[in-house]
Amino acid sequence: MYTPNKASSRRVEIRSPDSACNPYLTFAVLLAAGLRGIEKGYTLPPEAEDDVWSLTSAERRAMGYKELPSNLDSALREMEKSELVAEALGEHVFDFFLRNKRREWEEYRSHVTPFELKTYLGL
């Protein structure tokens, strides 16, 4: 958090990566995104001073916060549209990652959960 008049009070905090992510791929993409922002002079949005997680989805949208993908399929669809991610990872890793994660999503989607068994088996 940056505090005016305190030059040493600078940091960046990224909370969005999942704990199960590959840290090497994650940091490669984060660094590429940061470098792209510096090279192209992107303007940073104002810092979030609110407890974003205590807000409702509607409140976050009203404040201009975009929702992150809520499942693997949605995340992969966003990733497929990103030239930055493709460039950062290289075509081979990008394609391999997408192919493997699509397979993982299909396995997950076809798995019958205890909730589904309990809720729907008796119908």
CYANA upper distance limits for C-alpha pairs under 8 A (distance plus 0.5 A):
  1 MET  CA      9 SER  CA      6.92
  1 MET  CA     10 ARG  CA      5.99
  1 MET  CA     11 ARG  CA      6.17
  1 MET  CA     12 VAL  CA      7.67
  1 MET  CA     47 GLU  CA      8.24
  2 TYR  CA      6 LYS  CA      8.14
  2 TYR  CA      7 ALA  CA      8.40
  2 TYR  CA      9 SER  CA      5.77
  2 TYR  CA     10 ARG  CA      5.42
  2 TYR  CA     11 ARG  CA      7.69
  3 THR  CA      7 ALA  CA      8.05
  3 THR  CA      9 SER  CA      6.45
  3 THR  CA     10 ARG  CA      8.17
 17 PRO  CA     21 CYS  CA      7.17
 17 PRO  CA     26 THR  CA      7.96
 21 CYS  CA     26 THR  CA      7.54
 22 ASN  CA     26 THR  CA      6.60
 23 PRO  CA     27 PHE  CA      6.45
 24 TYR  CA     28 ALA  CA      6.60
 25 LEU  CA     29 VAL  CA      6.78
 25 LEU  CA     89 LEU  CA      7.66
 26 THR  CA     30 LEU  CA      6.65
 27 PHE  CA     31 LEU  CA      6.36
 28 ALA  CA     32 ALA  CA      6.64
 28 ALA  CA     88 ALA  CA      6.96
 28 ALA  CA     89 LEU  CA      7.75
 29 VAL  CA     33 ALA  CA      6.56
 29 VAL  CA     84 LEU  CA      8.22
 29 VAL  CA     85 VAL  CA      6.49
 29 VAL  CA     88 ALA  CA      6.23
 29 VAL  CA     89 LEU  CA      7.73
 30 LEU  CA     34 GLY  CA      6.69
 31 LEU  CA     35 LEU  CA      6.55
 32 ALA  CA     36 ARG  CA      6.55
 32 ALA  CA     84 LEU  CA      7.83
 32 ALA  CA     88 ALA  CA      6.54
 33 ALA  CA     37 GLY  CA      6.69
 33 ALA  CA     84 LEU  CA      7.58
 34 GLY  CA     38 ILE  CA      6.79
 35 LEU  CA     39 GLU  CA      6.56
 36 ARG  CA     40 LYS  CA      6.48
 37 GLY  CA     41 GLY  CA      6.13
 37 GLY  CA     42 TYR  CA      5.35
 37 GLY  CA     43 THR  CA      8.41
 38 ILE  CA     42 TYR  CA      7.06
 48 ALA  CA     52 VAL  CA      7.93
 51 ASP  CA     55 LEU  CA      7.59
 52 VAL  CA     60 ARG  CA      7.56
 55 LEU  CA     59 GLU  CA      6.29
 55 LEU  CA     60 ARG  CA      6.67
 56 THR  CA     60 ARG  CA      6.76
 57 SER  CA     61 ARG  CA      6.67
 57 SER  CA     67 GLU  CA      8.45
 58 ALA  CA     62 ALA  CA      6.63
 59 GLU  CA     63 MET  CA      6.79
 60 ARG  CA     64 GLY  CA      6.88
 60 ARG  CA     65 TYR  CA      5.67
 60 ARG  CA     66 LYS  CA      7.91
 61 ARG  CA     65 TYR  CA      5.76
 61 ARG  CA     66 LYS  CA      6.85
 61 ARG  CA     67 GLU  CA      8.34
 68 LEU  CA     75 ALA  CA      8.47
 69 PRO  CA     74 SER  CA      5.77
 69 PRO  CA     75 ALA  CA      5.64
 69 PRO  CA     78 GLU  CA      8.48
 70 SER  CA     74 SER  CA      7.14
 70 SER  CA     75 ALA  CA      7.92
 71 ASN  CA     75 ALA  CA      6.80
 72 LEU  CA     76 LEU  CA      6.57
 72 LEU  CA    101 LYS  CA      8.36
 72 LEU  CA    105 TRP  CA      7.04
 73 ASP  CA     77 ARG  CA      6.79
 73 ASP  CA    102 ARG  CA      7.94
 73 ASP  CA    105 TRP  CA      7.06
 74 SER  CA     78 GLU  CA      6.91
 75 ALA  CA     79 MET  CA      6.66
 76 LEU  CA     80 GLU  CA      6.56
 76 LEU  CA     98 LEU  CA      7.39
 76 LEU  CA    101 LYS  CA      8.24
 76 LEU  CA    102 ARG  CA      8.19
 77 ARG  CA     81 LYS  CA      7.21
 78 GLU  CA     82 SER  CA      7.21
 79 MET  CA     85 VAL  CA      7.35
 80 GLU  CA     98 LEU  CA      8.31
 82 SER  CA     86 ALA  CA      6.96
 83 GLU  CA     87 GLU  CA      6.55
 84 LEU  CA     88 ALA  CA      6.52
 85 VAL  CA     89 LEU  CA      6.56
 85 VAL  CA     94 PHE  CA      8.00
 86 ALA  CA     90 GLY  CA      6.09
 86 ALA  CA     91 GLU  CA      6.47
 86 ALA  CA     94 PHE  CA      6.08
 87 GLU  CA     91 GLU  CA      7.58
 89 LEU  CA     93 VAL  CA      6.22
 89 LEU  CA     94 PHE  CA      6.15
 90 GLY  CA     94 PHE  CA      6.45
 91 GLU  CA     95 ASP  CA      6.47
 92 HIS  CA     96 PHE  CA      6.56
 93 VAL  CA     97 PHE  CA      6.33
 94 PHE  CA     98 LEU  CA      6.73
 95 ASP  CA     99 ARG  CA      6.57
 96 PHE  CA    100 ASN  CA      6.67
 97 PHE  CA    101 LYS  CA      6.54
 98 LEU  CA    102 ARG  CA      6.43
 99 ARG  CA    103 ARG  CA      6.86
100 ASN  CA    104 GLU  CA      6.72
101 LYS  CA    105 TRP  CA      6.56
102 ARG  CA    106 GLU  CA      6.78
103 ARG  CA    107 GLU  CA      6.80
104 GLU  CA    108 TYR  CA      6.70
105 TRP  CA    109 ARG  CA      6.51
106 GLU  CA    110 SER  CA      6.67
107 GLU  CA    111 HIS  CA      6.84
112 VAL  CA    116 GLU  CA      6.85
112 VAL  CA    117 LEU  CA      7.54
113 THR  CA    117 LEU  CA      6.88
114 PRO  CA    118 LYS  CA      6.56
115 PHE  CA    119 THR  CA      6.45
116 GLU  CA    120 TYR  CA      6.06
116 GLU  CA    121 LEU  CA      7.76
117 LEU  CA    121 LEU  CA      5.52
118 LYS  CA    122 GLY  CA      8.03
